[in-house]
Amino acid sequence: MELHDKGKIRGIRRRWLLNSVGVVLLILALALGTFIASLRSYYYTGTTDDLMSRASSTAYSFRNYTSSEYSTVAQRTVSEYEEKGLLELQFLDETGAVLYSGNDLAAGTTPDTPDIQGALEDQETTPWIGRDPSTGERIAAACSPVVYQGHTEGLIRYVTSMSGIDRQFILTVSLITVVALAIFAMVYFSNLYFVRSIVEPLASITETARLIADGSYGVQIEKKFDDEIGELTDTINDMSLKIRQSEKTQSEFISSVSHELRTPLTAITGWAETMQSGELRDPEDMKKGMEIILSEARRLTNMVEELLEFSRISDGRFTLSVEPLNLKAELEDAVYTYTEFFRREGIALEYTDCPEEMLPISGDPHRLRQVFCNLLDNAAKHGGSGKRIDVSIAREGEEAVIRIRDYGPGIPEGELPFIKNKFYKGSSKARGSGIGLAVCEEIVVRHEGQLFIGNAEGGGCLVVIRLPLDK
């Protein structure tokens, strides 16, 4: 597996280098090719153009000479020619043989090169670059015909050695090639360093992600960069911690639910077996046993309902049956239902009404009653030691605000941010599955409202529900 993953990393590096460095290499190659072509044109085309211009100009000055005059003037011109060190001037007859030349060695020879053939056949100035047939040296030449009354009297040819130009061209091309290679090397190694700075942290993140997938929840990656890689590291670390917390919470939930189920089932089973055995003779004991069985059965039913609600929320089957209703009446029904129960438990339930006869909202009465009952039950369960619970409803602007306060020990500050999380029970020892508040939050939010839970001034827990009123 490790070798396979390293192969993947190498594959990423290879693709990255091919895509980035390959493009740079292509651009450099095109630029270098274009530059070399331009340089070649500058050196070689420029040289031939200059030779052609000279040959055409000299030939034009001989246009009015006959063949005898052409020979005499040609001899004199060669003897007076001052650029022998730079260019060789040749005068050829109508057959292409050299009559006079600035280089005495060329006189009497017949070069028969393409520039001479073109000038004789087409009567046009013709350039040529190639090797001299007699010396093998690379030369550039331009030959122009001397035409008198439509007849070619001779040819004027300029010749120069290409060794200096070739040397300069090769030197310049070599220098530019070295510069291009240096640029490519800089781009390659900078990209290699950059890719390594991406790939190596990714390899570390991949390894940590594999550990998380294998069950090592909570493991953290060392953050080395404050960029996108750093953000990814933070995200993976946060995910790891949240998965660990979720695993811990679910484990605690399973343990808690198992305990919560076992307790009523034990009571139900124990009393049922006792009643079945016929040991109970006293009707009062029988009545007490039946009350315990009914109470524990209701508690089991409530727990199962909470679990079903959680299941519906998780898989998206949680729905509302919305209709117009009086929120005040729904809350009063829930308060009335719990008043007698709280009295038997020694808890005083104080209800503060609002002056409005109706607080109209659009909602699901069954779901809202579920919220009110759950919050009142929690108030008694966690804050009943204060022996008092206050409930109030009021209109504030365009919202109906319900407050439920107990006078118990309150909620530890460190647990407040998590109190509405699914399965979370914190340090509370009270019975419950830990999903009731999560279900309440879901119901209130789906009514476009807000649920706040905190500690009240003077002690105890304060729950505030805000729901939008119909206009």
N, C-alpha and C positions, 0 to 999 in steps of 0.2 A: 504493500500500500504506500509506504513511504517513497519508494523509488518511483512508483507511478505518479505520485503527487509532485515529486521533484521534476519529473518529465513534463508535467503540466506547466510548472513554473518556467522551465526552460522554453517550453512552447510559447508562453506569453512573451518572454524576453525576445525570442526569435521573431515572432510576429511583429512585436513593437519595433525592433531594429529594422526589419524588412520594410515596414510601412513608413518609418520616419527617415532612417538613414538611406534607404533605397531611393526615396524621393529626392533627398539632397544629392545623392550620387548621380541620379539622372539629370538633375538641374545643372550640376557641375559639368557633367559630360557634354550636355547640350551647349552650355556656355563656352566650354573649352573648345568644342568643335567649331562653334560660330567664330570664336576669336581666331582660331588657327586659319579658318577659311578667309577671314578678313585680313589677317596678317599675310597670308599667301598672296591674296589679291594685291595688297599694298606693295609687297616686295616684287613679285614676278610680273603681275599685270602692269604695275607702274613702270617697271624697267622696259618691258616690250613696247608700252605706249610711247615712252620717251625715245626709244630707238626708231619706232615707226615715224614719229614726228620729225626726227632728224633726217631720216632717209627720204621721206616725202619732200621735205623742204629742199634738200640738196638736189634731188632729182628734178624738182620743179625749176631750179635755177639752170639746169642743163637742157631744158626742153627745146631750146632754139638752136642747139648745136647739131651739125651733121656728124657722121661717124668719125671723120678725120679730125674735126674740131673737138669732138667729144674726147678723143684719145689724148690730144695735146693738153686740153684744159684739165683733164683728169690727172695727168702726170704732174702738172704744176700744183694742183690742189693737194695732192698727197704729199708733195714735198714741203708745202707750206702748212700742213695740218699740225696743230699744236696740242691736240689732246690724245696723243698716241699712248700715253701712260694709262688713260682711262678707257678709251674706246678705240677700236681698230676700224679704220675706214678702208673699204675695198671698192674698187671699180672693176666690174666684170663686163665682158663683151656679150654679144647677143646669144652666145652658146652657153654661157654660164661659167666660162673660164675666167680666173682672176687675172686682170691686166696689171693693175697697180694696187699696192696695199701698204698701209702704214707698217705692217709686219712683213719684212722682205721675204720671210720664209713662205708666206702664203701666195706670193706672186707666181703665176704659172700653174697653179693647182686648179682643179675643178671640184669644189666641195660637193656639189649635187645634193644639197640639203633641201628640205621641204620649202623653206622660205624662198630659195632661188627658183625652184620649180613653179611655185605659185605665182611669183612675179612674172616669169616668162610666159606661163600659160594664160593667166588672167589679166596681165598688165595692171596689176594692183599691188600696193604695198602689202607685204606678207610677213608676219612675225613667226618666230620659231624658237623653242627652247629645247635643247637636247645635247648630245655629245658630239663633239667635233670628230668627223670621220678620220682625220689624220692624227690627231693628238689624244683623242679619247676624253678630253676635258669637257666638262659641262659648260655650255655657252648659251648666250641669248643673242639672237640676230634678227635683223629686220632688213628686208630687201625691197627696193622700190625701182620700177622700170623707168628708163629714160626714153620717152616716146617722142619721135619726131615724124610728123606727118603720118601718124598711124603705124609706124614701124618702130620696133624696139631696137634702139641703137646700142643699148647697154644696160647695165644694172648698177645701182649704187647700194652698197651693203654696209651696215654698221654691226659690229660684233663686240661683245664684252664677255669677260669671264664671269661665271656664276659662283665661283668658289667663295668669294667674300660674302656675296648675298646669301648663299646657302648656309654659310657658317653663322651669319647674323640671324637668319631665320631659325636655324636649329637651336641656337643659344636662347633666343627669345621664347621659343616654344617650350624649351626645357625649363626655363625659369617660371613661366606661367604654369606649367604642369606641376612643378614642385609646390608652388603657391596653392594650386587646387588640391593637391594631395594633403598639404598641411591643413587646409580648411576642412577637408573631409575627415582627417584624423581628429581634429578638434571636435567636429560635430559628432563623430562616432563615439569618442570616449566620453564626451559630455552626456550624450544619450545613454551610453552604457551606465554611467554613474547614476543618471536620473532613473533609468529603469530599475537598477538595483535598489535605489531608495524606495521604489514602489513595490517591487516584487518581494523583497525580504520581509518588510512588515506584513504584506499579504500572506506570506508563508506562515508567519507567526500567528496571524489572525485565523488562518485556516486550521492550524494545529489546535488552537484554543477552541475554535468552533467544533472541531471533532471531539475534543474532550467533553465539551458541553453536551454534544449529541450522545456521547457514551455514558452520560449520567453525572459528570463532574460539575454539578451546578454550583455557581458562585465563583468559579475560577476567574481570575482577572488578567487582562493583557496590560503590559507596561506601555504607557503612552509616551511616544518619543517625538511626535510631530503635532503642531497646532494647525493642521490643514485638513483636507478631506479625509486623509488616512487617520488623523487624530479623531475626527468626528465619527468615523466608522469604529474606531477603537472604543470610544465612549459609548456608542450604541450597543456594541457587543457586550461590553462590561455591564451596562445597564440591563440588557436582556438577560445576562447570566444571573445577576442579582435578583431580578424579578422572577426568573424561573425557579431559583432557589427558594425565594419567598413563597411563590405559588405552590411549589412542592411541599414546603413546610406547612403552609396553610391547609392544603388539601389533606396532608397526612394528619394534621391536628383535627381537621373536620371529620375525617373518617373515624378517628379515635373517639371524638366527641359524640358523633352520631351513634356509633356503636354503643357507647356508654349510655347515651340518652335513650336508645331503644331498649337496651338491656334492663334498665331500671323499671320502666312501666311494665315491660313484659314479665319481669320477675314478680312484681306485685300482683299483676293479673293472674299469672300462673299459680302463685302461692295461695291467693285467696280462693281461686277456682278449685284447686285441689282440696283445700280445707273444707269448702262448702260441699264438694262432691263426697268427701269421706264421711259426712254426717256428724262430724265432731261438734259443729255449731248447733246449739239447741236454743240459745237465746235469740228471739226475733230482732232485738236491737243490734246484736253482733252480726246477724245476717244482713240487716239493713246497712250497717257500716261497711261490711265487705262489698256489697253491691255498689255502694257509693264510690268506694275506692276503685273498683273495677271500671265503673263508668268514667270516673275522672281520668284514670290512666289511659283508658281507651280514647277519650277525647284528645288527650295530649298526644297520643300516637297519631291520631287523625290529623291534628294540626301540623305535626312534624312532616307527615307524608305530604300534606298540602303544600307546605313550604318547599319541599324537595321537588314537587311537581311544578311549582311556579318557577323555581330555578331552572328546571329542565326546559320549560317553555321559553324562558328568556334566552337560554344558551343556544337553542336551535331555531329561534325566530318565530315560534308559535304563540308568543305572548301578545294578546290582542285586547282591545278595549271595546266595550259596547257603549258608545257615547250617546247621551241624551241630555236634554235640558233638566236641571235639577236645582234644588235649594240646598246649598252647601251647609247652611246653618242647621237645617233640619237633620241632615245626615250626621253631623257632628253631635247634635243633641241626642239622637238615638243611640250612638256609641257611648256617650257619657252616661245615659240612663242605664244602659246594659251593664256597665262596669260599676255603677254606684253601689249597688247591693253587695257585689263581690268584694269591693274594696272595704266596705263597712265590716264584713265578716273577718277581713284580714287586719282590721284595726287601722285602716288608712282612710283619711278624710279627703274626699274629692271635691274641690272647690271649682265651680264653673262660673265664668264671667261672660255674660251675654253681650251682644252689640245692639245698639238702638234700632238698626234696620230690621224690618220684618223678614226680608228675603235677601240672600246673597246669591244671585243667579249665576251659574256657570254651566258649561257644557262638559260633561264628564261621565264616567262609569260609576254609578252609585255603589255597586258591589265592590269594585276595586278600592274606591275611596274609603268605604267602611272598613275594608281590610287594612288600609294604612292606619286609620284611627285606632282600631282595636290592637294592632300590633304595637303601636307607639305607647298606648295606655298600658298594655301588658308589660312592655319593657320598662316603663316607668315604675310599675309595681315591683317587677322582678329585680331591678338593679338599684332603685332608689326608694323602695318601700320602707327601708329602715328609718327614713325621715318622717314616716307616718302622715305625710301630706302630699297631695298632687294637685297642682293648679292647672286648669284648662281655660283658655280664653279664645274668643274669635272677634275680629274687628275688621272694619273696612279701612284700608289705607290707600287713598288714591283710586287706582283702577284694579287694585288687588285685594283679595281676601287673605287675611293673615291669621293663622292658627298657632297658638303657643301652648306647649305642654311642658310643665316644669315639675321636677320632683325635688325633694330636699335631702337626697341621699348623699353618698360620698363624692359623686361626680365622676368624671372620666379623667384618667391620667393624661396630662398634656401631650406626652409622647405618643399616645394611642389615638388622639383625635383625628390625625390625617388619614388613618386607616379604618376608622370605625364603621364606615359604610362599605368597605370592601367585602366581597363574597368570602364566606367561611371564617371571617376574622372575628375572634372572640376576645382577644387581648388577655388581660389579667383577670377578667371576670370569672367567678366560680359559679355563676348562675347557669341554670339549665338552658339549653337552646342549641340550634344548629349553626348559628352564625351567619345565616343568609336572610333573616327577616328584614334587616335594615336595607340590604341590597335590593330586595324586592320592593320595599317602600320607595326607595330612590327611583327605581325604574318606573313605578306607577306615577309618581309625582312629575317626573321629567316628561313622561308621555302626555301628561295633562298640561304641558308647557309651563310647569311650575318649578319651584326650587325647594329643596329640603336642606335645612341647616341644623347641625348638631354641635353643641358646645356646652361650656360650663356657665352657669348663672352666677351673677354677683351674690355673694353671701353663701354660696355652696349649692350643690345639686346640679343636675343636668337640665339644659334647656333645649327643646326641639322647636324649630320654627318652620312652618309650611307656608309658602306664598303661592297662591293660585290666581291666574288672571280671571277677572269677572267678565261676564257677557256685557256688551254695550247695547 
